[in-house]
Amino acid sequence: MKKFNTNSNVYIVVYSTVMVVVVALLLAVAALSLQKRQYANELNEKKQSILASLSATDRDYDEFIEARVLDVEGRTVEGGDVFAMLNDLQGSFDAGRFPIFEAGDGRVVIPVTGSGLWGPIWGYVALENDMNTVAGIVMAHKGETPGLGAEIATEKYQSNFVGKTIFEGDEFVSVSLRKGGAKDTAHEVDAITGGTKTSDGVTAMLRTSIGHYLPLLEARRAAAQTGPEAAGQDEMSNEENVENHE
């Protein structure tokens, strides 16, 4: 039997090719086998972040939260994977599709996206039933500077947003991060010391992202302000009009 010359160029090329193919196949099999688990982990992370913005991590997401997609006028539209939209939230916004998460107690969670100093920043803003007061916020980043811009991802910093309001009367003003310290205690928080660019990015992210949901927020605020008493007055006015016409 003819033996292979392990020192020949042909043997080396063939051996290297076989090893590359085998390793590639093993990596492909591993990637496919882990894909479902990876997706499940990412999905669970998103669900937990949404619950965390509501301070409701002890609740079951599927029982407590309803996910919907809105159009530019704030109406619910059918179709589309809400969580897939979160993977390219800016693309969804550009396409006129706005995912939103509604809690069983009437609060809502709005996903937000923007740019920091070194890369993308994103998060979830929870609003109280009045569609105005911040119930909580969770933010994350891809590569902000540790100890500076990266502070946006800490619970300590995020707690500064709780209780802030996004409307001044009927005007949407969002929540801003002010360098040198917040002056408007209703709508501002202290910017991050040494993290001006990241702070500016968060301010722009909140204003722009929440702004997409104004049709829904304003409609619900108007309905809440109308209330049963005003509804009764409207009904009485209609009856008076009927009598006058008679």
C-alpha atoms as a printed R data frame, in Angstrom:
    type eleno elety resid chain resno       x      y      z
1   ATOM     1    CA   MET     A     1   0.000  0.000  0.000
2   ATOM     2    CA   LYS     A     2   1.289  3.386 -1.017
3   ATOM     3    CA   LYS     A     3   1.871  5.685  1.920
4   ATOM     4    CA   PHE     A     4   1.128  9.400  1.884
5   ATOM     5    CA   ASN     A     5   4.090 11.666  2.083
6   ATOM     6    CA   THR     A     6   3.083 13.792  5.022
7   ATOM     7    CA   ASN     A     7   5.744 16.290  4.127
8   ATOM     8    CA   SER     A     8   4.490 16.877  0.610
9   ATOM     9    CA   ASN     A     9   2.656 20.071 -0.397
10  ATOM    10    CA   VAL     A    10  -0.313 18.061 -1.676
11  ATOM    11    CA   TYR     A    11  -0.797 16.330  1.667
12  ATOM    12    CA   ILE     A    12  -0.576 19.606  3.542
13  ATOM    13    CA   VAL     A    13  -3.130 21.280  1.270
14  ATOM    14    CA   VAL     A    14  -5.561 18.350  1.413
15  ATOM    15    CA   TYR     A    15  -5.215 17.997  5.182
16  ATOM    16    CA   SER     A    16  -5.734 21.729  5.754
17  ATOM    17    CA   THR     A    17  -8.783 21.761  3.480
18  ATOM    18    CA   VAL     A    18 -10.396 18.806  5.257
19  ATOM    19    CA   MET     A    19  -9.761 20.365  8.666
20  ATOM    20    CA   VAL     A    20 -11.257 23.693  7.595
21  ATOM    21    CA   VAL     A    21 -14.370 21.950  6.232
22  ATOM    22    CA   VAL     A    22 -14.793 19.836  9.357
23  ATOM    23    CA   VAL     A    23 -14.382 22.824 11.689
24  ATOM    24    CA   ALA     A    24 -16.811 24.897  9.591
25  ATOM    25    CA   LEU     A    25 -19.401 22.128  9.746
26  ATOM    26    CA   LEU     A    26 -19.005 21.793 13.500
27  ATOM    27    CA   LEU     A    27 -19.385 25.557 13.967
28  ATOM    28    CA   ALA     A    28 -22.467 25.623 11.739
29  ATOM    29    CA   VAL     A    29 -24.095 22.794 13.676
30  ATOM    30    CA   ALA     A    30 -23.270 24.496 16.986
31  ATOM    31    CA   ALA     A    31 -24.668 27.825 15.771
32  ATOM    32    CA   LEU     A    32 -27.909 26.239 14.604
33  ATOM    33    CA   SER     A    33 -28.347 24.260 17.791
34  ATOM    34    CA   LEU     A    34 -27.779 27.373 19.934
35  ATOM    35    CA   GLN     A    35 -29.861 29.731 17.790
36  ATOM    36    CA   LYS     A    36 -33.177 28.960 19.494
37  ATOM    37    CA   ARG     A    37 -31.628 29.248 22.939
38  ATOM    38    CA   GLN     A    38 -29.969 32.536 22.027
39  ATOM    39    CA   TYR     A    39 -33.239 33.941 20.696
40  ATOM    40    CA   ALA     A    40 -35.044 32.819 23.856
41  ATOM    41    CA   ASN     A    41 -32.424 34.537 26.020
42  ATOM    42    CA   GLU     A    42 -32.675 37.784 24.030
43  ATOM    43    CA   LEU     A    43 -36.470 37.667 24.186
44  ATOM    44    CA   ASN     A    44 -36.428 37.114 27.937
45  ATOM    45    CA   GLU     A    45 -33.957 39.983 28.389
46  ATOM    46    CA   LYS     A    46 -36.300 42.359 26.531
47  ATOM    47    CA   LYS     A    47 -39.299 41.195 28.545
48  ATOM    48    CA   GLN     A    48 -37.435 41.656 31.824
49  ATOM    49    CA   SER     A    49 -36.316 45.159 30.807
50  ATOM    50    CA   ILE     A    50 -39.915 46.116 30.037
51  ATOM    51    CA   LEU     A    51 -41.043 44.797 33.419
52  ATOM    52    CA   ALA     A    52 -38.109 46.530 35.139
53  ATOM    53    CA   SER     A    53 -39.187 49.893 33.727
54  ATOM    54    CA   LEU     A    54 -42.497 49.321 35.517
55  ATOM    55    CA   SER     A    55 -40.800 48.063 38.699
56  ATOM    56    CA   ALA     A    56 -42.751 44.864 38.110
57  ATOM    57    CA   THR     A    57 -40.061 42.198 37.707
58  ATOM    58    CA   ASP     A    58 -42.068 39.973 40.038
59  ATOM    59    CA   ARG     A    59 -44.905 39.843 37.508
60  ATOM    60    CA   ASP     A    60 -45.317 37.383 34.654
61  ATOM    61    CA   TYR     A    61 -44.747 39.253 31.390
62  ATOM    62    CA   ASP     A    62 -47.228 37.243 29.332
63  ATOM    63    CA   GLU     A    63 -49.987 37.773 31.893
64  ATOM    64    CA   PHE     A    64 -49.262 41.422 32.708
65  ATOM    65    CA   ILE     A    65 -48.192 42.952 29.386
66  ATOM    66    CA   GLU     A    66 -49.942 43.298 26.035
67  ATOM    67    CA   ALA     A    67 -47.764 44.241 23.057
68  ATOM    68    CA   ARG     A    68 -49.245 46.212 20.163
69  ATOM    69    CA   VAL     A    69 -48.058 48.076 17.083
70  ATOM    70    CA   LEU     A    70 -49.305 51.570 16.265
71  ATOM    71    CA   ASP     A    71 -49.342 53.551 13.045
72  ATOM    72    CA   VAL     A    72 -48.436 57.237 12.721
73  ATOM    73    CA   GLU     A    73 -51.923 58.232 13.910
74  ATOM    74    CA   GLY     A    74 -51.747 56.086 17.034
75  ATOM    75    CA   ARG     A    75 -54.063 53.375 15.769
76  ATOM    76    CA   THR     A    76 -53.392 49.687 16.317
77  ATOM    77    CA   VAL     A    77 -52.259 47.832 13.203
78  ATOM    78    CA   GLU     A    78 -52.137 44.100 12.613
79  ATOM    79    CA   GLY     A    79 -49.103 42.046 11.727
80  ATOM    80    CA   GLY     A    80 -45.453 42.228 12.602
81  ATOM    81    CA   ASP     A    81 -43.318 40.683 15.319
82  ATOM    82    CA   VAL     A    82 -43.056 43.344 18.025
83  ATOM    83    CA   PHE     A    83 -39.822 41.955 19.415
84  ATOM    84    CA   ALA     A    84 -38.284 41.661 15.969
85  ATOM    85    CA   MET     A    85 -39.076 45.356 15.528
86  ATOM    86    CA   LEU     A    86 -37.054 46.119 18.637
87  ATOM    87    CA   ASN     A    87 -33.963 44.688 16.939
88  ATOM    88    CA   ASP     A    88 -34.166 47.556 14.444
89  ATOM    89    CA   LEU     A    89 -36.332 50.057 16.266
90  ATOM    90    CA   GLN     A    90 -35.178 53.021 14.209
91  ATOM    91    CA   GLY     A    91 -36.041 51.118 11.039
92  ATOM    92    CA   SER     A    92 -39.497 50.407 12.444
93  ATOM    93    CA   PHE     A    93 -39.958 54.081 13.289
94  ATOM    94    CA   ASP     A    94 -38.881 55.057  9.776
95  ATOM    95    CA   ALA     A    95 -41.440 52.606  8.374
96  ATOM    96    CA   GLY     A    96 -44.223 54.163 10.453
97  ATOM    97    CA   ARG     A    97 -44.541 51.230 12.855
98  ATOM    98    CA   PHE     A    98 -44.364 51.926 16.582
99  ATOM    99    CA   PRO     A    99 -44.360 49.042 19.071
100 ATOM   100    CA   ILE     A   100 -45.824 49.753 22.494
101 ATOM   101    CA   PHE     A   101 -46.373 47.675 25.611
102 ATOM   102    CA   GLU     A   102 -49.434 48.105 27.816
103 ATOM   103    CA   ALA     A   103 -49.527 46.886 31.400
104 ATOM   104    CA   GLY     A   104 -52.605 45.415 32.982
105 ATOM   105    CA   ASP     A   105 -52.818 48.387 35.363
106 ATOM   106    CA   GLY     A   106 -53.119 50.940 32.538
107 ATOM   107    CA   ARG     A   107 -49.516 52.076 32.353
108 ATOM   108    CA   VAL     A   108 -47.616 51.967 29.055
109 ATOM   109    CA   VAL     A   109 -44.003 51.285 28.111
110 ATOM   110    CA   ILE     A   110 -42.465 53.056 25.136
111 ATOM   111    CA   PRO     A   111 -39.264 51.720 23.545
112 ATOM   112    CA   VAL     A   112 -36.685 54.409 22.731
113 ATOM   113    CA   THR     A   113 -33.556 54.452 20.581
114 ATOM   114    CA   GLY     A   114 -30.802 56.920 19.803
115 ATOM   115    CA   SER     A   115 -27.057 57.528 19.597
116 ATOM   116    CA   GLY     A   116 -24.564 58.189 22.358
117 ATOM   117    CA   LEU     A   117 -20.924 59.198 22.100
118 ATOM   118    CA   TRP     A   118 -19.573 55.890 20.810
119 ATOM   119    CA   GLY     A   119 -22.583 54.025 19.506
120 ATOM   120    CA   PRO     A   120 -26.253 53.143 19.879
121 ATOM   121    CA   ILE     A   121 -28.205 53.727 23.072
122 ATOM   122    CA   TRP     A   122 -31.682 52.383 23.728
123 ATOM   123    CA   GLY     A   123 -34.198 51.656 26.439
124 ATOM   124    CA   TYR     A   124 -37.777 51.613 27.687
125 ATOM   125    CA   VAL     A   125 -39.754 54.461 29.264
126 ATOM   126    CA   ALA     A   126 -42.768 53.586 31.404
127 ATOM   127    CA   LEU     A   127 -45.526 56.171 31.853
128 ATOM   128    CA   GLU     A   128 -48.165 56.268 34.562
129 ATOM   129    CA   ASN     A   129 -51.873 56.106 33.712
130 ATOM   130    CA   ASP     A   130 -51.910 59.868 33.182
131 ATOM   131    CA   MET     A   131 -49.690 59.347 30.101
132 ATOM   132    CA   ASN     A   132 -47.470 62.108 31.459
133 ATOM   133    CA   THR     A   133 -45.534 61.016 34.556
134 ATOM   134    CA   VAL     A   134 -42.477 58.790 34.177
135 ATOM   135    CA   ALA     A   135 -43.009 55.622 36.189
136 ATOM   136    CA   GLY     A   136 -39.545 54.287 35.400
137 ATOM   137    CA   ILE     A   137 -36.878 53.971 32.760
138 ATOM   138    CA   VAL     A   138 -34.354 51.350 31.708
139 ATOM   139    CA   MET     A   139 -31.485 52.332 29.420
140 ATOM   140    CA   ALA     A   140 -28.602 50.438 27.845
141 ATOM   141    CA   HIS     A   141 -25.701 51.216 25.528
142 ATOM   142    CA   LYS     A   142 -23.251 49.527 23.226
143 ATOM   143    CA   GLY     A   143 -19.994 51.276 24.079
144 ATOM   144    CA   GLU     A   144 -20.284 54.382 26.236
145 ATOM   145    CA   THR     A   145 -17.312 55.259 28.457
146 ATOM   146    CA   PRO     A   146 -17.238 53.364 31.790
147 ATOM   147    CA   GLY     A   147 -17.720 55.698 34.733
148 ATOM   148    CA   LEU     A   148 -18.991 58.459 32.438
149 ATOM   149    CA   GLY     A   149 -21.595 57.932 29.702
150 ATOM   150    CA   ALA     A   150 -22.061 54.318 30.747
151 ATOM   151    CA   GLU     A   151 -23.770 55.613 33.900
152 ATOM   152    CA   ILE     A   152 -27.033 55.776 31.940
153 ATOM   153    CA   ALA     A   153 -27.312 52.009 32.406
154 ATOM   154    CA   THR     A   154 -27.165 52.145 36.213
155 ATOM   155    CA   GLU     A   155 -30.265 51.922 38.393
156 ATOM   156    CA   LYS     A   156 -28.992 54.819 40.502
157 ATOM   157    CA   TYR     A   157 -28.960 57.206 37.557
158 ATOM   158    CA   GLN     A   158 -32.186 55.901 36.046
159 ATOM   159    CA   SER     A   159 -34.007 56.541 39.339
160 ATOM   160    CA   ASN     A   160 -33.595 60.287 38.690
161 ATOM   161    CA   PHE     A   161 -36.232 60.082 35.952
162 ATOM   162    CA   VAL     A   162 -39.032 58.677 38.118
163 ATOM   163    CA   GLY     A   163 -41.725 61.272 38.713
164 ATOM   164    CA   LYS     A   164 -40.624 63.594 35.898
165 ATOM   165    CA   THR     A   165 -43.316 64.685 33.454
166 ATOM   166    CA   ILE     A   166 -43.212 64.906 29.674
167 ATOM   167    CA   PHE     A   167 -45.987 67.491 29.223
168 ATOM   168    CA   GLU     A   168 -46.178 71.110 30.335
169 ATOM   169    CA   GLY     A   169 -49.900 71.681 30.217
170 ATOM   170    CA   ASP     A   170 -50.844 70.429 26.760
171 ATOM   171    CA   GLU     A   171 -47.352 70.950 25.308
172 ATOM   172    CA   PHE     A   172 -45.012 67.997 24.903
173 ATOM   173    CA   VAL     A   173 -41.631 68.953 26.382
174 ATOM   174    CA   SER     A   174 -40.143 65.490 27.101
175 ATOM   175    CA   VAL     A   175 -37.430 65.072 29.750
176 ATOM   176    CA   SER     A   176 -34.032 66.713 29.252
177 ATOM   177    CA   LEU     A   177 -30.603 66.152 30.757
178 ATOM   178    CA   ARG     A   178 -29.105 69.517 31.750
179 ATOM   179    CA   LYS     A   179 -25.380 70.105 32.063
180 ATOM   180    CA   GLY     A   180 -24.567 71.838 35.333
181 ATOM   181    CA   GLY     A   181 -27.641 70.512 37.099
182 ATOM   182    CA   ALA     A   182 -31.380 70.387 36.540
183 ATOM   183    CA   LYS     A   183 -33.219 73.680 36.980
184 ATOM   184    CA   ASP     A   184 -36.692 72.675 35.869
185 ATOM   185    CA   THR     A   185 -37.352 69.975 38.435
186 ATOM   186    CA   ALA     A   186 -40.473 68.771 36.623
187 ATOM   187    CA   HIS     A   187 -38.877 68.044 33.253
188 ATOM   188    CA   GLU     A   188 -35.091 67.870 33.768
189 ATOM   189    CA   VAL     A   189 -32.497 65.626 35.381
190 ATOM   190    CA   ASP     A   190 -28.818 66.286 35.990
191 ATOM   191    CA   ALA     A   191 -26.617 65.482 33.018
192 ATOM   192    CA   ILE     A   192 -23.817 62.980 33.593
193 ATOM   193    CA   THR     A   193 -20.629 64.655 34.756
194 ATOM   194    CA   GLY     A   194 -18.064 64.216 31.998
195 ATOM   195    CA   GLY     A   195 -20.645 62.576 29.751
196 ATOM   196    CA   THR     A   196 -22.053 65.554 27.870
197 ATOM   197    CA   LYS     A   197 -22.320 63.825 24.496
198 ATOM   198    CA   THR     A   198 -24.081 60.820 25.988
199 ATOM   199    CA   SER     A   199 -26.407 63.087 27.957
200 ATOM   200    CA   ASP     A   200 -27.274 65.025 24.806
201 ATOM   201    CA   GLY     A   201 -27.908 61.708 23.065
202 ATOM   202    CA   VAL     A   202 -30.333 60.612 25.783
203 ATOM   203    CA   THR     A   203 -32.181 63.945 25.603
204 ATOM   204    CA   ALA     A   204 -32.560 63.613 21.824
205 ATOM   205    CA   MET     A   205 -33.521 59.939 22.122
206 ATOM   206    CA   LEU     A   206 -36.337 60.632 24.580
207 ATOM   207    CA   ARG     A   207 -37.754 63.607 22.714
208 ATOM   208    CA   THR     A   208 -37.673 61.940 19.305
209 ATOM   209    CA   SER     A   209 -38.785 58.446 20.296
210 ATOM   210    CA   ILE     A   210 -41.586 59.443 22.661
211 ATOM   211    CA   GLY     A   211 -42.676 62.041 20.113
212 ATOM   212    CA   HIS     A   212 -43.722 59.229 17.765
213 ATOM   213    CA   TYR     A   213 -46.375 58.179 20.279
214 ATOM   214    CA   LEU     A   214 -47.969 61.595 20.808
215 ATOM   215    CA   PRO     A   215 -51.207 60.772 18.914
216 ATOM   216    CA   LEU     A   216 -51.944 57.965 21.393
217 ATOM   217    CA   LEU     A   217 -50.734 59.840 24.481
218 ATOM   218    CA   GLU     A   218 -52.650 63.014 23.653
219 ATOM   219    CA   ALA     A   219 -55.823 61.096 22.846
220 ATOM   220    CA   ARG     A   220 -55.732 59.292 26.175
221 ATOM   221    CA   ARG     A   221 -54.934 62.465 28.087
222 ATOM   222    CA   ALA     A   222 -57.875 64.192 26.434
223 ATOM   223    CA   ALA     A   223 -60.170 61.275 27.263
224 ATOM   224    CA   ALA     A   224 -59.014 61.292 30.886
225 ATOM   225    CA   GLN     A   225 -59.569 65.050 31.173
226 ATOM   226    CA   THR     A   226 -63.044 64.723 29.684
227 ATOM   227    CA   GLY     A   227 -64.103 62.205 32.334
228 ATOM   228    CA   PRO     A   228 -67.603 60.944 33.182
229 ATOM   229    CA   GLU     A   229 -68.807 64.341 34.422
230 ATOM   230    CA   ALA     A   230 -67.980 66.080 31.164
231 ATOM   231    CA   ALA     A   231 -69.447 63.168 29.273
232 ATOM   232    CA   GLY     A   232 -72.698 63.661 31.226
233 ATOM   233    CA   GLN     A   233 -72.684 67.360 30.399
234 ATOM   234    CA   ASP     A   234 -72.249 66.546 26.719
235 ATOM   235    CA   GLU     A   235 -75.185 64.160 26.907
236 ATOM   236    CA   MET     A   236 -77.345 66.831 28.579
237 ATOM   237    CA   SER     A   237 -76.376 69.364 25.934
238 ATOM   238    CA   ASN     A   238 -77.427 66.951 23.221
239 ATOM   239    CA   GLU     A   239 -80.804 66.459 24.911
240 ATOM   240    CA   GLU     A   240 -81.282 70.229 25.138
241 ATOM   241    CA   ASN     A   241 -80.475 70.592 21.456
242 ATOM   242    CA   VAL     A   242 -83.076 67.985 20.598
243 ATOM   243    CA   GLU     A   243 -85.689 69.786 22.704
244 ATOM   244    CA   ASN     A   244 -84.834 73.132 21.102
245 ATOM   245    CA   HIS     A   245 -85.229 71.674 17.634
246 ATOM   246    CA   GLU     A   246 -88.566 70.213 18.595
